[in-house]
């Protein structure tokens, strides 16, 4: 399949504004949030959307202080009060590499938190399969700062061998931001005769106990912003892929709003 290239932030904003029920977005590293530091169409489009009451949040990969400082300042300029951060850690049998990586992440976060406080931007650490949810929770509670919390992703736990509902119960009290994401598993015999592969589906249409997860979040979490996120398989052609993605996004938003009691 020949790709026409990465979607621009301006186009992403336009498409998001066209979907009924969408009130904001999170612009993360995969679409190049750092590009908003430069003047141009992307920045202009975001500023116009924010002026109309459309909320925008930014996202970073890694905890390098210089990178986080830059995105924190950019968040302040764009009236974004949450910066989602994707920490990472190497997994090894004895847990030594993981501890080293999380210790460094803690030092990095402590270094940038004064800037976050000064700008009024909260850092939300996303639960990811590279970092066990219990370890992520311990990191957040050890630092114990009101400008540091969790970005709770509802499907990532299964990729790390965790139960999504139990992970939600564990992290919800510290979740200041939520990624609503769903999944199912399918047979994949290309790697192993008994192999399975996790695939993404529209939120509310997969194996995630979505209603129970939403109930826990709404009863235990201080989160005020929710984002639907998808990781769909590609179709045979790019037009088919884009059509599938657009339809799944709209169904995800509809299902999320219904489960959240917004419609």
C-alpha positions in Angstrom: 0.0 0.0 0.0 1.4 3.4 -1.0 1.0 6.0 1.7 0.3 9.7 1.0 2.3 10.7 4.0 1.7 11.7 7.6 -1.4 13.7 8.4 -0.7 17.3 9.3 -1.8 18.6 12.6 -4.0 21.2 10.8 -5.8 18.4 9.0 -6.1 16.4 12.2 -7.7 19.4 13.9 -10.1 19.9 11.0 -11.2 16.3 10.9 -11.7 16.2 14.7 -13.8 19.4 14.6 -16.1 17.7 12.0 -17.0 14.8 14.3 -20.1 15.3 16.4 -19.4 15.1 20.1 -15.6 15.7 19.9 -14.7 18.6 22.2 -10.9 18.3 22.2 -7.8 16.4 21.1 -4.5 15.2 22.3 -1.6 15.9 20.0 1.2 13.4 20.8 4.6 12.5 19.5 3.3 10.3 16.8 2.0 13.3 14.9 4.8 15.6 15.9 3.6 17.9 18.8 6.9 19.6 18.8 6.2 21.1 15.4 3.7 23.5 17.0 6.6 25.4 18.4 7.1 26.9 15.0 4.7 29.4 13.3 2.7 28.1 10.4 -0.6 26.5 9.4 -0.5 23.8 12.2 0.0 26.3 15.0 -2.5 28.7 13.5 -5.2 26.0 13.3 -4.6 24.9 16.9 -4.8 28.5 18.2 -8.0 29.1 16.3 -9.6 25.9 17.7 -8.6 26.7 21.2 -10.0 30.2 20.8 -13.3 28.6 19.9 -13.3 26.5 23.1 -11.9 23.3 21.7 -9.4 21.9 24.2 -6.0 20.7 23.1 -3.5 18.6 25.1 0.0 17.6 24.1 2.0 14.4 24.4 5.6 13.4 24.8 7.6 10.2 24.5 10.3 9.7 27.2 11.2 11.7 30.2 14.3 13.6 29.0 14.1 16.9 30.9 15.0 19.2 28.0 12.3 17.6 25.8 9.7 17.8 28.6 10.6 21.4 29.4 10.1 22.4 25.8 6.7 20.7 25.6 5.7 22.1 29.0 6.4 25.6 27.7 4.6 24.9 24.5 1.6 23.6 26.5 1.5 26.8 28.4 1.5 28.8 25.2 -1.4 26.8 23.8 -3.5 26.8 27.0 -3.0 23.0 27.3 -3.2 22.0 31.0 -2.2 18.3 30.6 1.0 16.9 29.1 0.8 13.2 28.5 4.1 11.5 29.1 5.0 8.0 27.8 7.7 6.6 30.1 9.6 3.5 29.2 11.7 0.8 31.0 13.6 -2.2 29.9 12.2 -5.5 31.2 14.6 -8.1 32.4 14.2 -11.2 34.6 15.8 -9.7 37.7 14.2 -6.3 37.3 17.5 -4.4 37.5 17.3 -2.6 34.2 13.7 -1.7 34.9 14.6 -0.2 38.2 17.5 1.8 36.7 15.2 3.2 34.0 12.4 4.1 36.5 14.9 5.7 38.9 16.1 7.9 36.0 12.5 8.7 35.1 11.9 9.8 38.7 14.9 12.1 38.6 13.8 13.5 35.3 10.3 14.2 36.5 11.4 15.8 39.8 13.6 18.1 37.7 10.8 19.3 35.5 8.0 19.5 38.0 8.9 23.1 39.2 8.3 24.2 35.6 5.0 22.3 35.4 3.8 23.9 38.6 4.8 27.4 37.4 2.9 26.9 34.1 -0.1 25.1 35.7 0.4 22.0 33.5 -0.1 18.5 34.9 2.1 15.6 33.8 0.1 12.5 33.1 2.2 9.3 32.9 0.6 6.8 30.5 0.4 3.1 31.6 2.2 1.1 28.9 3.3 -2.5 28.6 6.9 -1.6 29.1 6.2 -0.5 32.7 4.1 -2.6 35.0 1.1 -0.7 36.3 2.1 -1.3 40.0 5.6 0.2 39.3 4.0 3.2 37.6 1.7 3.7 40.5 4.6 3.5 43.0 6.5 6.1 41.0 3.6 8.6 41.1 2.9 8.1 44.7 6.5 8.3 45.7 6.9 11.7 44.0 3.6 12.7 45.5 3.0 16.0 43.6 -0.4 17.4 42.6 1.0 18.2 39.1 1.8 14.5 38.5 -0.7 11.8 37.8 -1.6 9.1 35.3 -2.9 8.9 31.8 -5.0 5.7 32.0 -5.1 3.7 28.8 -7.8 1.1 29.0 -6.3 -1.4 26.5 -2.6 -1.2 27.1 -2.7 -3.4 30.2 -3.6 -6.5 28.2 -0.4 -6.1 26.2 1.6 -6.4 29.4 -0.3 -9.4 30.6 -2.6 -7.5 33.0 -6.3 -7.5 33.4 -7.7 -4.2 32.1 -10.4 -3.9 34.8 -8.0 -4.6 37.6 -5.5 -2.1 36.2 -8.3 0.5 36.0 -9.2 -0.1 39.6 -5.6 0.3 40.6 -4.8 3.4 38.7 -8.1 5.3 38.5 -7.6 7.3 41.7 -4.5 8.9 40.1 -5.8 9.2 36.6 -6.1 12.8 35.4 -6.5 11.8 31.8 -8.0 8.7 30.0 -7.4 7.0 26.7 -10.5 4.9 25.9 -9.2 2.1 23.7 -10.7 -1.4 23.0 -9.3 -4.6 21.6 -9.9 -8.3 20.8 -7.6 -11.2 20.1 -7.5 -13.2 16.9 -5.7 -16.4 15.9 -2.3 -15.7 14.3 -0.6 -18.9 13.1 2.2 -17.2 11.2 4.4 -17.1 14.3 3.2 -20.1 16.4 0.6 -22.9 15.9 -1.1 -21.7 19.1 -0.5 -18.0 18.4 -2.8 -15.1 18.9 -2.5 -11.4 18.0 -4.1 -8.4 19.8 -5.9 -6.1 17.4 -7.7 -2.8 17.9 -11.4 -2.2 17.4 -13.8 0.7 17.9 -14.3 1.5 21.6 -17.2 -0.4 23.1 -17.1 -3.1 20.4 -14.3 -5.4 21.7 -13.4 -7.5 24.7 -12.8 -4.6 27.1 -15.5 -4.6 29.8 -16.2 -1.0 28.8 -19.2 -0.3 31.0 -17.5 -1.7 34.1 -14.3 0.2 33.2 -16.2 3.5 32.8 -18.0 2.9 36.1 -14.8 2.6 37.9 -13.3 5.6 36.3 -16.3 7.8 37.0 -16.5 6.7 40.6 -12.7 6.8 41.5 -10.9 9.1 39.0 -10.5 12.9 39.0 -10.1 12.8 35.2 -11.9 15.5 33.2 -10.8 14.7 29.7 -11.3 11.5 27.8 -9.8 10.5 24.4 -10.8 7.7 22.1 -7.8 6.0 20.6 -7.6 3.3 18.0 -4.9 1.0 16.5 -6.7 -0.6 13.6 -5.3 -3.1 11.1 -4.8 -1.7 7.6 -7.2 -2.6 4.7 -6.0 -3.6 1.2 -5.8 0.0 0.0 -5.3 3.4 1.6 -8.8 4.7 0.8 -10.3 1.6 2.4 -8.1 2.0 5.4 -9.0 5.7 5.9 -12.7 5.0 5.5 -12.5 2.2 8.0 -10.7 4.5 10.5 -13.1 7.3 10.1 -16.1 5.1 10.7 -14.5 3.5 13.7 -13.6 6.9 15.2 -17.2 8.0 14.9 -18.6 4.8 16.4 -16.0 5.1 19.2 -17.0 8.6 20.0 -20.7 7.7 20.0 -20.1 4.7 22.2 -17.9 6.6 24.6 -20.4 9.5 25.0 -23.2 7.0 25.6 -21.3 5.1 28.3 -20.1 8.3 29.9 -23.7 9.5 30.1 -23.1 12.5 27.8 -25.9 11.7 25.4 
